[in-house]
Amino acid sequence: MMKNYKTIAIIPAYNEEEVISSVLKEVKKQVDEIILIDDGSEDKTAELAAQEGVFVLRHLINRGQGASLKTGIDFVLKRGRGDIIITFDADGQHQASEIKEIIDPIIKGECQVALGSRFLDKKSEIPIFRKFILKTATFFSRFFLKLKITDVHNGFRAFSKEAISLIEIQQDGMAHASEILSEIKKHNLKFKEVPVTIEYTVYSKSKGQSSWNAFKILWDLILQKIL
């Protein structure tokens, strides 16, 4: 059934030269096209991505993951291509082999948005403090948005073409994740959580998966709701 759908992966990246080639090689096996947004990298991320044959968009300065996703989404919508759009992290924490699983409910018409969750079935070895922060962020999102979700800040997602056209991201930083949920709520989009595995390596934690970064995400979420 996947052959009837054009799948596009949007991958934000900032200084990921150490792993970007291996990540792209794996993702290319699962999708029809990759749009990589180089978010002002100071290393060879963009060059290595181009060598893998993916389409590279570049920010002149580092703006944040939310801004990168918006750039990628706007580009995909302007071209008018793609039936299913996937967001995928560049640091190697996501498993490209699970792309089939996350787009499957959209193909089957079960939902318009599929949200990856590390808290459903899969065996992600989540650091204890980060797990506490993520659970707390989930509580706040469920309280404010009235959405039954288990994982607020998971960058592994899939959207139908119709759904992605309605999502408007204004937050440049990591608070975009809760903003996406707000958009799902606002437009009454049908969503489903899909179990995914997050691999916490020394490298991925150094690139934004640290407990301190998790705390900043939670604080941004609280400020966003208060203000």
N, C-alpha and C positions, 0 to 999 in steps of 0.2 A: 504493500500500500504506500510505502514511503516514496516510491518512484513517481507517484502522481503529485507529490508535493515538493516545491522548491524550498529548501531550508537554508537560512542564512544565520551565521553566528556572528554576533557583535562582541568583540573582545577589547576592553579597555586595557592599556598597558603603560606602565611607567617604570623605566629602568629594569627591564626584565630580560636582559641579554643572556643571563645564565641559563634560563629555562625556556625561553620563548620558542626556540626552534623545535624542541621536543613536544611542547604543548601543541603547537600548530600542526605538526605532523600527525598527531593523534586525532585532533579535531577534524582535519581534512578528510579523514576516513569516514566521518559520520555525517557531514553536511555537504551542500552543493557549493557554498561560497562562504568565505570569511571576510569580514570587515574589521580590521584592527585599527584602533584609535591610539596612536602614540601620543600620550599626554605630556608632551614637553620633556621627553627622556633626554638624559645627558650621555647615554651610552649608545650601543649599537642595536637597540631594540628594533627601530624602524628598518634599518638596513637588513637585519637578519630576517625580519618578517617579509620584506620584499623578496628576498632570496627564496622564500618558501612559496612565492607565487600568490600571496594574498593581497587584497586591496588595502592600502595603508593610507589613513587620514592622519594629519599631524596637527597638534596644538603647539603654538609657538612657546607657550609657557605651561607649567603644570597647573591645571584647573581643578582636578578632582574627578573621581569616578563617575559621579552623577553627570557632570558636564560632558564627559567622554561618551557615556551612554546616550545622552541627548544628541550629540553630534552624529553618532552612528545611526540612531533611529531616524533622525531627520534626513540623513543621506539615503537610507533604505527607502523611506516613504517617497522622497523626491524622485527616485528612479522608478518606483512603482513595481519593483520585483519582490519576490519572496512570498510564500504562503505561510510559513512559520518562521518566526524570528527568535533566536536563542541568545540569551546573555550568558557569558562564560568568563570566568576569571583567568588571568594570564599567568598566575604564579604557580600553577601545577596542583592546586588543592582540589580541583574538580576532576572527575573521571570522565573522559570523553566517551568511554564505552557506555555510559549511562544516558547519553543523549537520546538514544532510541526510546528509552523508558520515559523520559520526560516529555517527549513530543507525542507519544502514543495516545494519551487521553484526548489531545486536541484532534488528532487524526480520526479518532473514533467518535468525535462530536460530544464528548463528555464534558468539555469545558472550553473556555476561550483563553484561559491563562493557566499554565501549570507552574507551580512554585516548588522548587526543591526544598526538602526539609531533611536536616541531619538528625532529627529526633524521631524519625519514623523507620523502624525496622533495621536500617543500615547500622553498621558498627563503627561509626566515627569515634575515634578516641579523643574526646573533647577535653581540653584542660579544665580543671575544676572551676577556677575563678571565671574563666570565659563562659562556661556553661551557666554559671549563676547570672552573669551579666545578660546573656542572651535570653535566658528564661525571664528575667526581670523586664527586658525590653519587650518580649512577647506579651507579658502581662499588661504593660502600658498600652501597647497597640490594640490588644483585644478590648481593653477598657474604653479607649477613645474611639476606636473604629467599629467596634462590635463585630469583628471578623474572627471566626474560629480558625486560628492558625497556630502552628507550633514552632515556626522558625521565621523570625522577622527579617534578619539580615543575611539572607543567602543569595549570592549573586547568580546562582544557577537557576534560570527561569526559561520558559517558552511562552510565546504569545502568538495567537492567530493574527493574520494581517489586519483584520477588522479591529481587534483589541489594541494592537500596538498603535494604530492610528488615533486612538482616543487617549493614550497615556501621554501626559504632559509633565516633563521633569523640569523643575525650576531650581532644585537644590544641587549645587555643584559638588558638594562633598558626600560623605557616607550617609547622610540623612535622606538621600534620595530613595533609599530602600523602603523606609516607612512612607515616603511620599508616593511611591508606586502603589502601595497598599491602599492609600487614600484615594488614588485614582480608580482603583478597582472597585472600591466602595462607591465612589461618586457616580460611576457609569454603570453600576450594577452588573459588572462583568462576572460571568460564571467562572469560578476558579476551582482548582483541585491541587492539593499538596501531593508531591511524589517523593518517595524515599530516595535520598542520594547520599553518597559517601563523601565526606570531607577529610582529606588527608592533611594532618597537621605536621608539617616538617619544620626543621629549624629554619629553612629558607622561607617557607610561606609565612611563618610567624614573624620573621624579620621584615616581611613585606606588607604587614598590616593585620596579621592574625594574632597579634599580641593581646594580652589581657588589658593593657593600658588603652590600646586602640578600641577594644570592645567597650571600655568605660566611656570613651569619648563619643562613641556611637550612641550609647544610651543617653548621655547628657544632651547631645544634639537633638535627640528625639523628644526629650522632656521640654527643652527650650522651644522647639518648634510648636509643640502643643500648647504651651503656656502663652507664647507670643502670638 
